[in-house]
């Protein structure tokens, strides 16, 4: 069934920045966030929530977004920051960092999800599954995802046992088994459940 095309803007009469993050559910690596301001005439039928796209589709869309956007920025919060403030607020903080790097100050911020903290007194709207509804949020989701995947692939070269090139830090069985065999690295989030809970006692 063909889905409805994404909306260009929620507030078409102002400069609107879409925000999204990538990596909230991972055991290792930073959480990345992107902020994107698209031009009024932007159109892209292929663009949608990055989770609905293949890696090749995301990699194809990224340079298009970067070329066509009025401005964009990508930022991250480290595992240490995640452990200190929890993953929700670290994700929001990463969005704030990205927004602060935009060369054009937005007049409205469109956020994927249901939680946010005000940024520089700029009005904002949270939209659950906004990356499947608005082009700017979808664009931000693609940038956050591709930049984070690149980062984790580079880390894989230093820590190949954890298979980050494939799992990007998510809790696959191979990743959890590697933690059991090798312990954790400085890139793991110590506040997360890194080891599977024991379901039965061995006698």
C-alpha positions in Angstrom: 0.0 0.0 0.0 1.5 3.4 -1.0 1.9 5.7 1.9 0.9 9.4 1.7 3.7 11.8 0.7 5.4 13.6 3.5 4.4 17.2 4.3 6.9 19.9 3.5 6.3 22.0 6.7 4.2 22.3 9.7 4.6 26.1 9.8 5.1 27.0 6.1 5.4 30.8 6.8 8.5 30.6 8.9 12.0 29.1 8.9 11.4 25.6 10.3 14.1 23.2 11.4 13.5 19.4 11.6 15.3 17.4 14.3 15.9 13.7 14.8 18.3 11.4 16.5 19.9 8.0 15.9 21.3 5.4 18.3 19.1 5.7 21.3 18.8 1.9 21.7 22.4 1.1 21.2 24.7 -0.4 23.9 27.8 1.4 22.6 28.7 4.6 20.8 27.4 8.2 21.0 23.8 9.2 20.2 23.8 11.4 17.1 21.3 14.1 16.2 20.7 16.3 13.1 18.9 19.5 12.4 17.9 20.5 8.9 16.3 23.6 7.4 14.9 22.8 3.9 14.0 25.4 1.2 10.3 26.1 0.5 10.4 24.3 -2.8 12.1 21.2 -1.6 10.6 17.9 -2.9 11.8 14.3 -2.7 9.5 11.4 -3.2 12.1 8.9 -1.9 12.7 10.6 1.4 11.0 9.1 4.4 11.9 7.8 7.9 15.4 6.5 7.7 14.4 3.2 9.4 12.2 2.5 6.3 15.1 2.9 3.9 17.9 0.6 3.0 21.5 1.6 3.7 22.1 2.3 0.0 19.0 4.5 -0.1 20.1 6.5 2.9 23.6 6.9 1.4 22.1 8.1 -1.8 19.8 10.6 -0.1 22.4 12.1 2.2 24.4 14.1 -0.4 21.1 15.3 -1.9 19.9 16.6 1.5 23.2 18.2 2.2 23.2 19.9 -1.2 19.5 21.1 -1.2 19.2 22.1 2.5 19.4 25.8 3.3 21.5 24.6 6.3 22.1 21.5 8.3 24.2 20.3 11.3 25.0 17.0 12.9 26.1 16.6 16.5 26.5 13.9 19.2 26.5 13.2 22.9 29.1 10.8 24.1 28.6 7.6 26.1 29.8 9.5 29.2 27.2 12.2 28.6 24.5 9.5 28.1 25.5 7.8 31.4 25.4 11.1 33.2 22.0 12.5 32.0 20.3 9.4 30.6 19.6 8.6 27.0 16.5 10.7 26.6 18.0 13.9 27.7 21.3 13.1 26.0 19.3 12.8 22.8 17.7 16.1 23.4 21.1 17.7 24.2 22.5 16.3 20.9 19.6 18.0 19.1 20.4 21.3 20.9 24.0 21.0 19.9 23.0 20.5 16.2 20.5 23.4 16.4 23.2 25.7 17.8 25.4 24.9 14.8 22.9 25.9 12.1 24.0 28.9 10.1 20.3 30.1 9.9 18.4 30.5 13.1 15.1 28.7 12.9 11.8 30.3 13.9 10.1 27.0 14.7 11.6 23.6 15.6 9.9 20.3 14.6 11.0 17.4 16.8 10.6 13.7 16.2 9.2 12.1 19.4 7.3 13.3 22.4 9.9 15.0 24.7 12.0 18.0 24.2 13.5 20.9 26.2 13.0 24.5 24.9 15.9 25.8 22.8 16.7 29.5 22.9 13.0 30.4 23.4 12.3 29.2 19.9 8.8 27.6 19.6 8.9 23.9 19.1 6.4 21.0 18.3 7.0 17.4 19.1 5.5 14.9 16.6 5.5 11.2 17.4 6.8 9.4 14.3 7.5 12.8 12.8 10.2 11.3 10.6 7.5 9.6 8.6 5.3 12.7 8.4 7.6 15.7 7.6 10.4 16.1 5.1 12.7 18.1 7.3 12.5 15.5 10.1 13.0 12.7 7.7 16.0 14.5 6.3 17.4 14.9 9.8 16.8 11.2 10.5 18.8 10.2 7.4 21.7 12.5 8.3 21.8 11.4 12.0 21.6 7.7 10.9 24.3 7.9 8.2 26.7 9.9 10.2 26.4 7.6 13.2 26.7 4.5 11.1 30.0 5.9 9.6 31.3 6.6 13.0 30.5 3.1 14.3 32.1 1.6 11.2 35.3 3.5 12.0 35.2 2.3 15.6 34.8 -1.3 14.3 38.4 -1.1 12.9 39.7 -0.6 16.5 37.3 -3.1 18.2 36.4 -5.7 15.6 35.3 -8.3 18.1 32.0 -6.4 18.8 30.9 -6.5 15.1 30.0 -2.7 15.1 30.4 -2.6 11.3 27.3 -4.7 11.1 25.3 -4.0 14.3 26.4 -0.3 14.7 26.3 -0.8 18.5 22.8 -2.3 18.8 22.3 -5.3 21.1 22.6 -8.2 18.7 23.5 -11.6 20.1 27.0 -11.3 18.6 27.5 -8.0 20.3 26.3 -9.3 23.7 28.5 -12.4 23.3 31.5 -10.3 22.6 30.9 -8.3 25.8 30.8 -11.5 27.8 34.0 -12.7 26.2 36.0 -9.5 26.1 34.4 -7.1 28.6 33.3 -3.6 27.8 35.1 -0.8 26.0 35.3 3.0 26.7 32.6 3.3 24.0 30.0 1.2 25.9 27.2 2.9 27.9 27.7 1.7 31.4 24.2 2.8 32.5 22.6 0.4 30.0 21.8 -3.3 30.5 25.0 -4.6 28.8 24.6 -8.2 29.9 21.5 -10.3 29.3 19.6 -11.1 32.5 20.1 -14.6 33.7 16.7 -16.4 33.3 17.6 -19.6 35.2 20.1 -20.6 37.8 22.8 -23.2 36.9 23.2 -25.9 39.6 
